[in-house]
Amino acid sequence: MPLTPGQPAPGSESAEMVTPAMDLVLGASACCLACVFTNPLEVVKTRLQLQGELQAPGTYPQPYRGFVASVAAVARADGLCGLQKGLAAGLLYQGVMNGVRFYCYSLACQTGLTQQPGGTLVAGAVAGALGAFVGSPAYLVKTQLQAQTVAAMAVGHQHHHQSILGALETIWRQQGLAGLWRGVGGAVPRVMVGSAAQLATFASAKAWVQERQWLPEDSWLVALAGGMISSIAVVAVMTPFDVISTRLYNQPVDGAGRGQLYQGLADCLVKIWRQEGPQALYKGLGPAYLRLGPHTILSMLFWDELRNLVGRGRHQGP
């Protein structure tokens, strides 16, 4: 049974005290905490996904080869601080996107939608789509900042932003309001499938672990186990959309704000498939799991524990 304010999992009765508004704060906080630890992996993943863009296999330099070598390459080119490129934009994205996502999911739980067959998947997908749309400008800036590096190590288009505010101002001035949501067509499906997989499998996996009584019902290890199982499903369904989303967000645009490399999600998918092969849709899979896996585990663990903590505090009263 999924975790909901009205129907808490066994051993988590205190979670019923958590309101959707509180879930907004707790969900955003949990994912921002996770982002601090996983952002270096996001930088490496972004570089790997941009490598070889619209070039025939074997004809382009590959400055990033494998996870460990890529981490070292980023550190050499940009210094150790380079591994945290785009962190502020990443925190903004995680806070906004997940605040909206967890708030909407909590509302769905409160209305009983998640108790219906397939309700958890539907609620997770809709909540993820809304969160992705609202957080899209922050994700756009994050991707472009993480791609920036010295010329010898550059992959993908280089935007040369100096800061989050500078990037937002440049995009607004050159492309208008719509430019801030460029690439959202790739982000919404990406987060929809990831959110549905994450929230549905986390709830089911947590209940499954509790039913077998391998761990104490009120132990944080139950949420940890649920997050570990959930992370596998999230990475499997999200990585192709993640590659497409990274390409759409980072591509250069013309004077009218139209992408110069891809016309949208379908066009990007076809071009990657034809020019780099279907395996290219799983570029950066290792770093993707090392980023999305721990991020899913940490964010769901932090969220679950924060909900229980707040719920217990309200239940006990002053």
Summary of the structure (lengths in Angstrom):
residues: 318
radius of gyration: 19.9
end to end distance: 30.6
largest distance: 67.5
contacts: 1142
relative contact order: 0.17
helix: 75%
strand: 1%
